[in-house]
Amino acid sequence: HNFCADGHRCGENSECRNHNNKATCECLSGFQPIQGDPAYCE
């Protein structure tokens, strides 16, 4: 199942990654999570 295609909200500097039971956001190379949230990176 493509959880990312379901409208997962990852920010500009992060990318969505599919896992077995959910989607997560990961910061792109060179970016750090803002307040520990990898959906929003700077």
mmCIF file as Biopython writes it, N, C-alpha, C and O atoms, coordinates in Angstrom:
data_model
#
loop_
_atom_site.group_PDB
_atom_site.id
_atom_site.type_symbol
_atom_site.label_atom_id
_atom_site.label_alt_id
_atom_site.label_comp_id
_atom_site.label_asym_id
_atom_site.label_entity_id
_atom_site.label_seq_id
_atom_site.pdbx_PDB_ins_code
_atom_site.Cartn_x
_atom_site.Cartn_y
_atom_site.Cartn_z
_atom_site.occupancy
_atom_site.B_iso_or_equiv
_atom_site.auth_seq_id
_atom_site.auth_asym_id
_atom_site.pdbx_PDB_model_num
ATOM 1   N N  . HIS A ? 1  ? 0.850  -1.197 0.000  1.0 0.0 1  A 1 
ATOM 2   C CA . HIS A ? 1  ? 0.000  0.000  0.000  1.0 0.0 1  A 1 
ATOM 3   C C  . HIS A ? 1  ? 0.881  1.241  0.000  1.0 0.0 1  A 1 
ATOM 4   O O  . HIS A ? 1  ? 1.882  1.292  0.714  1.0 0.0 1  A 1 
ATOM 5   N N  . ASN A ? 2  ? 0.518  2.229  -0.788 1.0 0.0 2  A 1 
ATOM 6   C CA . ASN A ? 2  ? 1.286  3.474  -0.846 1.0 0.0 2  A 1 
ATOM 7   C C  . ASN A ? 2  ? 0.643  4.494  0.082  1.0 0.0 2  A 1 
ATOM 8   O O  . ASN A ? 2  ? -0.269 5.220  -0.311 1.0 0.0 2  A 1 
ATOM 9   N N  . PHE A ? 3  ? 1.132  4.540  1.324  1.0 0.0 3  A 1 
ATOM 10  C CA . PHE A ? 3  ? 0.571  5.470  2.298  1.0 0.0 3  A 1 
ATOM 11  C C  . PHE A ? 3  ? 0.881  6.915  1.925  1.0 0.0 3  A 1 
ATOM 12  O O  . PHE A ? 3  ? 0.089  7.811  2.216  1.0 0.0 3  A 1 
ATOM 13  N N  . CYS A ? 4  ? 2.012  7.149  1.289  1.0 0.0 4  A 1 
ATOM 14  C CA . CYS A ? 4  ? 2.377  8.510  0.892  1.0 0.0 4  A 1 
ATOM 15  C C  . CYS A ? 4  ? 1.363  9.080  -0.093 1.0 0.0 4  A 1 
ATOM 16  O O  . CYS A ? 4  ? 1.078  10.277 -0.069 1.0 0.0 4  A 1 
ATOM 17  N N  . ALA A ? 5  ? 0.821  8.229  -0.955 1.0 0.0 5  A 1 
ATOM 18  C CA . ALA A ? 5  ? -0.146 8.683  -1.954 1.0 0.0 5  A 1 
ATOM 19  C C  . ALA A ? 5  ? -1.482 9.048  -1.316 1.0 0.0 5  A 1 
ATOM 20  O O  . ALA A ? 5  ? -2.317 9.692  -1.951 1.0 0.0 5  A 1 
ATOM 21  N N  . ASP A ? 6  ? -1.691 8.642  -0.066 1.0 0.0 6  A 1 
ATOM 22  C CA . ASP A ? 6  ? -2.942 8.952  0.624  1.0 0.0 6  A 1 
ATOM 23  C C  . ASP A ? 6  ? -2.989 10.388 1.117  1.0 0.0 6  A 1 
ATOM 24  O O  . ASP A ? 6  ? -3.966 10.792 1.748  1.0 0.0 6  A 1 
ATOM 25  N N  . GLY A ? 7  ? -1.957 11.158 0.844  1.0 0.0 7  A 1 
ATOM 26  C CA . GLY A ? 7  ? -1.960 12.562 1.231  1.0 0.0 7  A 1 
ATOM 27  C C  . GLY A ? 7  ? -1.191 12.839 2.501  1.0 0.0 7  A 1 
ATOM 28  O O  . GLY A ? 7  ? -1.539 13.739 3.265  1.0 0.0 7  A 1 
ATOM 29  N N  . HIS A ? 8  ? -0.145 12.066 2.727  1.0 0.0 8  A 1 
ATOM 30  C CA . HIS A ? 8  ? 0.705  12.314 3.890  1.0 0.0 8  A 1 
ATOM 31  C C  . HIS A ? 8  ? 1.355  13.679 3.744  1.0 0.0 8  A 1 
ATOM 32  O O  . HIS A ? 8  ? 1.823  14.038 2.663  1.0 0.0 8  A 1 
ATOM 33  N N  . ARG A ? 9  ? 1.383  14.440 4.835  1.0 0.0 9  A 1 
ATOM 34  C CA . ARG A ? 9  ? 1.851  15.822 4.758  1.0 0.0 9  A 1 
ATOM 35  C C  . ARG A ? 9  ? 3.296  15.951 5.228  1.0 0.0 9  A 1 
ATOM 36  O O  . ARG A ? 9  ? 3.562  16.111 6.419  1.0 0.0 9  A 1 
ATOM 37  N N  . CYS A ? 10 ? 4.208  15.879 4.295  1.0 0.0 10 A 1 
ATOM 38  C CA . CYS A ? 10 ? 5.610  16.147 4.607  1.0 0.0 10 A 1 
ATOM 39  C C  . CYS A ? 10 ? 5.963  17.509 4.029  1.0 0.0 10 A 1 
ATOM 40  O O  . CYS A ? 10 ? 5.487  17.878 2.955  1.0 0.0 10 A 1 
ATOM 41  N N  . GLY A ? 11 ? 6.792  18.249 4.738  1.0 0.0 11 A 1 
ATOM 42  C CA . GLY A ? 11 ? 7.134  19.599 4.321  1.0 0.0 11 A 1 
ATOM 43  C C  . GLY A ? 11 ? 8.068  19.637 3.124  1.0 0.0 11 A 1 
ATOM 44  O O  . GLY A ? 11 ? 8.433  18.606 2.559  1.0 0.0 11 A 1 
ATOM 45  N N  . GLU A ? 12 ? 8.445  20.856 2.752  1.0 0.0 12 A 1 
ATOM 46  C CA . GLU A ? 12 ? 9.272  21.080 1.563  1.0 0.0 12 A 1 
ATOM 47  C C  . GLU A ? 12 ? 10.601 20.349 1.616  1.0 0.0 12 A 1 
ATOM 48  O O  . GLU A ? 12 ? 11.052 19.797 0.612  1.0 0.0 12 A 1 
ATOM 49  N N  . ASN A ? 13 ? 11.230 20.343 2.786  1.0 0.0 13 A 1 
ATOM 50  C CA . ASN A ? 13 ? 12.578 19.795 2.897  1.0 0.0 13 A 1 
ATOM 51  C C  . ASN A ? 13 ? 12.597 18.384 3.465  1.0 0.0 13 A 1 
ATOM 52  O O  . ASN A ? 13 ? 13.624 17.911 3.952  1.0 0.0 13 A 1 
ATOM 53  N N  . SER A ? 14 ? 11.447 17.717 3.396  1.0 0.0 14 A 1 
ATOM 54  C CA . SER A ? 14 ? 11.391 16.326 3.832  1.0 0.0 14 A 1 
ATOM 55  C C  . SER A ? 14 ? 10.706 15.498 2.761  1.0 0.0 14 A 1 
ATOM 56  O O  . SER A ? 14 ? 10.008 16.033 1.899  1.0 0.0 14 A 1 
ATOM 57  N N  . GLU A ? 15 ? 10.911 14.179 2.823  1.0 0.0 15 A 1 
ATOM 58  C CA . GLU A ? 15 ? 10.284 13.292 1.858  1.0 0.0 15 A 1 
ATOM 59  C C  . GLU A ? 15 ? 9.534  12.193 2.590  1.0 0.0 15 A 1 
ATOM 60  O O  . GLU A ? 15 ? 9.900  11.791 3.694  1.0 0.0 15 A 1 
ATOM 61  N N  . CYS A ? 16 ? 8.484  11.723 1.952  1.0 0.0 16 A 1 
ATOM 62  C CA . CYS A ? 16 ? 7.660  10.677 2.541  1.0 0.0 16 A 1 
ATOM 63  C C  . CYS A ? 16 ? 8.285  9.314  2.255  1.0 0.0 16 A 1 
ATOM 64  O O  . CYS A ? 16 ? 8.758  9.056  1.148  1.0 0.0 16 A 1 
ATOM 65  N N  . ARG A ? 17 ? 8.281  8.449  3.266  1.0 0.0 17 A 1 
ATOM 66  C CA . ARG A ? 17 ? 8.775  7.081  3.118  1.0 0.0 17 A 1 
ATOM 67  C C  . ARG A ? 17 ? 7.674  6.112  3.521  1.0 0.0 17 A 1 
ATOM 68  O O  . ARG A ? 17 ? 7.075  6.255  4.587  1.0 0.0 17 A 1 
ATOM 69  N N  . ASN A ? 18 ? 7.410  5.137  2.680  1.0 0.0 18 A 1 
ATOM 70  C CA . ASN A ? 18 ? 6.414  4.120  2.994  1.0 0.0 18 A 1 
ATOM 71  C C  . ASN A ? 18 ? 7.010  3.030  3.866  1.0 0.0 18 A 1 
ATOM 72  O O  . ASN A ? 18 ? 8.140  2.594  3.646  1.0 0.0 18 A 1 
ATOM 73  N N  . HIS A ? 19 ? 6.243  2.591  4.862  1.0 0.0 19 A 1 
ATOM 74  C CA . HIS A ? 19 ? 6.611  1.446  5.687  1.0 0.0 19 A 1 
ATOM 75  C C  . HIS A ? 19 ? 5.461  0.445  5.635  1.0 0.0 19 A 1 
ATOM 76  O O  . HIS A ? 19 ? 4.452  0.694  4.976  1.0 0.0 19 A 1 
ATOM 77  N N  . ASN A ? 20 ? 5.605  -0.674 6.321  1.0 0.0 20 A 1 
ATOM 78  C CA . ASN A ? 20 ? 4.591  -1.729 6.243  1.0 0.0 20 A 1 
ATOM 79  C C  . ASN A ? 20 ? 3.210  -1.264 6.673  1.0 0.0 20 A 1 
ATOM 80  O O  . ASN A ? 20 ? 2.209  -1.674 6.086  1.0 0.0 20 A 1 
ATOM 81  N N  . ASN A ? 21 ? 3.142  -0.412 7.691  1.0 0.0 21 A 1 
ATOM 82  C CA . ASN A ? 21 ? 1.837  -0.067 8.249  1.0 0.0 21 A 1 
ATOM 83  C C  . ASN A ? 21 ? 1.571  1.424  8.321  1.0 0.0 21 A 1 
ATOM 84  O O  . ASN A ? 21 ? 0.528  1.838  8.827  1.0 0.0 21 A 1 
ATOM 85  N N  . LYS A ? 22 ? 2.504  2.247  7.820  1.0 0.0 22 A 1 
ATOM 86  C CA . LYS A ? 22 ? 2.312  3.692  7.904  1.0 0.0 22 A 1 
ATOM 87  C C  . LYS A ? 22 ? 3.321  4.394  7.011  1.0 0.0 22 A 1 
ATOM 88  O O  . LYS A ? 22 ? 4.206  3.768  6.426  1.0 0.0 22 A 1 
ATOM 89  N N  . ALA A ? 23 ? 3.166  5.706  6.921  1.0 0.0 23 A 1 
ATOM 90  C CA . ALA A ? 23 ? 4.149  6.527  6.220  1.0 0.0 23 A 1 
ATOM 91  C C  . ALA A ? 23 ? 4.826  7.429  7.236  1.0 0.0 23 A 1 
ATOM 92  O O  . ALA A ? 23 ? 4.211  7.859  8.212  1.0 0.0 23 A 1 
ATOM 93  N N  . THR A ? 24 ? 6.104  7.710  6.996  1.0 0.0 24 A 1 
ATOM 94  C CA . THR A ? 24 ? 6.814  8.649  7.854  1.0 0.0 24 A 1 
ATOM 95  C C  . THR A ? 24 ? 7.501  9.682  6.977  1.0 0.0 24 A 1 
ATOM 96  O O  . THR A ? 24 ? 7.697  9.465  5.782  1.0 0.0 24 A 1 
ATOM 97  N N  . CYS A ? 25 ? 7.863  10.799 7.576  1.0 0.0 25 A 1 
ATOM 98  C CA . CYS A ? 25 ? 8.631  11.820 6.873  1.0 0.0 25 A 1 
ATOM 99  C C  . CYS A ? 25 ? 10.087 11.710 7.300  1.0 0.0 25 A 1 
ATOM 100 O O  . CYS A ? 25 ? 10.388 11.400 8.453  1.0 0.0 25 A 1 
ATOM 101 N N  . GLU A ? 26 ? 10.976 11.965 6.364  1.0 0.0 26 A 1 
ATOM 102 C CA . GLU A ? 26 ? 12.407 11.992 6.650  1.0 0.0 26 A 1 
ATOM 103 C C  . GLU A ? 26 ? 12.993 13.244 6.032  1.0 0.0 26 A 1 
ATOM 104 O O  . GLU A ? 26 ? 12.676 13.598 4.897  1.0 0.0 26 A 1 
ATOM 105 N N  . CYS A ? 27 ? 13.853 13.911 6.790  1.0 0.0 27 A 1 
ATOM 106 C CA . CYS A ? 27 ? 14.501 15.112 6.265  1.0 0.0 27 A 1 
ATOM 107 C C  . CYS A ? 27 ? 15.416 14.755 5.102  1.0 0.0 27 A 1 
ATOM 108 O O  . CYS A ? 27 ? 16.058 13.705 5.100  1.0 0.0 27 A 1 
ATOM 109 N N  . LEU A ? 28 ? 15.466 15.632 4.126  1.0 0.0 28 A 1 
ATOM 110 C CA . LEU A ? 28 ? 16.403 15.470 3.027  1.0 0.0 28 A 1 
ATOM 111 C C  . LEU A ? 28 ? 17.822 15.679 3.536  1.0 0.0 28 A 1 
ATOM 112 O O  . LEU A ? 28 ? 18.028 16.262 4.601  1.0 0.0 28 A 1 
ATOM 113 N N  . SER A ? 29 ? 18.781 15.209 2.785  1.0 0.0 29 A 1 
ATOM 114 C CA . SER A ? 29 ? 20.182 15.339 3.169  1.0 0.0 29 A 1 
ATOM 115 C C  . SER A ? 29 ? 20.545 16.802 3.392  1.0 0.0 29 A 1 
ATOM 116 O O  . SER A ? 29 ? 20.251 17.658 2.558  1.0 0.0 29 A 1 
ATOM 117 N N  . GLY A ? 30 ? 21.185 17.080 4.523  1.0 0.0 30 A 1 
ATOM 118 C CA . GLY A ? 30 ? 21.599 18.440 4.825  1.0 0.0 30 A 1 
ATOM 119 C C  . GLY A ? 30 ? 20.586 19.235 5.622  1.0 0.0 30 A 1 
ATOM 120 O O  . GLY A ? 30 ? 20.859 20.375 5.997  1.0 0.0 30 A 1 
ATOM 121 N N  . PHE A ? 31 ? 19.417 18.662 5.891  1.0 0.0 31 A 1 
ATOM 122 C CA . PHE A ? 31 ? 18.388 19.349 6.672  1.0 0.0 31 A 1 
ATOM 123 C C  . PHE A ? 31 ? 18.200 18.660 8.017  1.0 0.0 31 A 1 
ATOM 124 O O  . PHE A ? 31 ? 18.444 17.461 8.156  1.0 0.0 31 A 1 
ATOM 125 N N  . GLN A ? 32 ? 17.761 19.439 9.005  1.0 0.0 32 A 1 
ATOM 126 C CA . GLN A ? 32 ? 17.533 18.926 10.353 1.0 0.0 32 A 1 
ATOM 127 C C  . GLN A ? 32 ? 16.066 19.110 10.718 1.0 0.0 32 A 1 
ATOM 128 O O  . GLN A ? 32 ? 15.439 20.077 10.284 1.0 0.0 32 A 1 
ATOM 129 N N  . PRO A ? 33 ? 15.502 18.184 11.519 1.0 0.0 33 A 1 
ATOM 130 C CA . PRO A ? 33 ? 14.110 18.344 11.954 1.0 0.0 33 A 1 
ATOM 131 C C  . PRO A ? 33 ? 13.935 19.604 12.789 1.0 0.0 33 A 1 
ATOM 132 O O  . PRO A ? 33 ? 14.797 19.938 13.602 1.0 0.0 33 A 1 
ATOM 133 N N  . ILE A ? 34 ? 12.830 20.301 12.592 1.0 0.0 34 A 1 
ATOM 134 C CA . ILE A ? 34 ? 12.490 21.459 13.413 1.0 0.0 34 A 1 
ATOM 135 C C  . ILE A ? 34 ? 11.730 20.944 14.629 1.0 0.0 34 A 1 
ATOM 136 O O  . ILE A ? 34 ? 10.694 20.295 14.484 1.0 0.0 34 A 1 
ATOM 137 N N  . GLN A ? 35 ? 12.231 21.225 15.817 1.0 0.0 35 A 1 
ATOM 138 C CA . GLN A ? 35 ? 11.614 20.776 17.069 1.0 0.0 35 A 1 
ATOM 139 C C  . GLN A ? 35 ? 11.377 19.271 17.064 1.0 0.0 35 A 1 
ATOM 140 O O  . GLN A ? 35 ? 10.374 18.799 17.600 1.0 0.0 35 A 1 
ATOM 141 N N  . GLY A ? 36 ? 12.292 18.515 16.464 1.0 0.0 36 A 1 
ATOM 142 C CA . GLY A ? 36 ? 12.210 17.065 16.491 1.0 0.0 36 A 1 
ATOM 143 C C  . GLY A ? 36 ? 11.159 16.461 15.576 1.0 0.0 36 A 1 
ATOM 144 O O  . GLY A ? 36 ? 10.905 15.258 15.645 1.0 0.0 36 A 1 
ATOM 145 N N  . ASP A ? 37 ? 10.542 17.267 14.719 1.0 0.0 37 A 1 
ATOM 146 C CA . ASP A ? 37 ? 9.509  16.768 13.817 1.0 0.0 37 A 1 
ATOM 147 C C  . ASP A ? 37 ? 10.049 16.675 12.394 1.0 0.0 37 A 1 
ATOM 148 O O  . ASP A ? 37 ? 10.212 17.701 11.734 1.0 0.0 37 A 1 
ATOM 149 N N  . PRO A ? 38 ? 10.332 15.460 11.904 1.0 0.0 38 A 1 
ATOM 150 C CA . PRO A ? 38 ? 10.926 15.319 10.572 1.0 0.0 38 A 1 
ATOM 151 C C  . PRO A ? 38 ? 9.976  15.654 9.426  1.0 0.0 38 A 1 
ATOM 152 O O  . PRO A ? 38 ? 10.379 15.605 8.264  1.0 0.0 38 A 1 
ATOM 153 N N  . ALA A ? 39 ? 8.723  15.994 9.727  1.0 0.0 39 A 1 
ATOM 154 C CA . ALA A ? 39 ? 7.838  16.472 8.665  1.0 0.0 39 A 1 
ATOM 155 C C  . ALA A ? 39 ? 8.223  17.893 8.267  1.0 0.0 39 A 1 
ATOM 156 O O  . ALA A ? 39 ? 7.911  18.345 7.165  1.0 0.0 39 A 1 
ATOM 157 N N  . TYR A ? 40 ? 8.901  18.591 9.172  1.0 0.0 40 A 1 
ATOM 158 C CA . TYR A ? 40 ? 9.309  19.978 8.927  1.0 0.0 40 A 1 
ATOM 159 C C  . TYR A ? 40 ? 10.795 20.102 9.211  1.0 0.0 40 A 1 
ATOM 160 O O  . TYR A ? 40 ? 11.236 19.961 10.352 1.0 0.0 40 A 1 
ATOM 161 N N  . CYS A ? 41 ? 11.558 20.366 8.170  1.0 0.0 41 A 1 
ATOM 162 C CA . CYS A ? 41 ? 13.014 20.377 8.286  1.0 0.0 41 A 1 
ATOM 163 C C  . CYS A ? 41 ? 13.574 21.705 7.803  1.0 0.0 41 A 1 
ATOM 164 O O  . CYS A ? 41 ? 12.978 22.392 6.975  1.0 0.0 41 A 1 
ATOM 165 N N  . GLU A ? 42 ? 14.744 22.045 8.349  1.0 0.0 42 A 1 
ATOM 166 C CA . GLU A ? 42 ? 15.402 23.284 7.923  1.0 0.0 42 A 1 
ATOM 167 C C  . GLU A ? 42 ? 16.889 23.062 7.793  1.0 0.0 42 A 1 
ATOM 168 O O  . GLU A ? 42 ? 17.623 23.987 7.443  1.0 0.0 42 A 1 
#
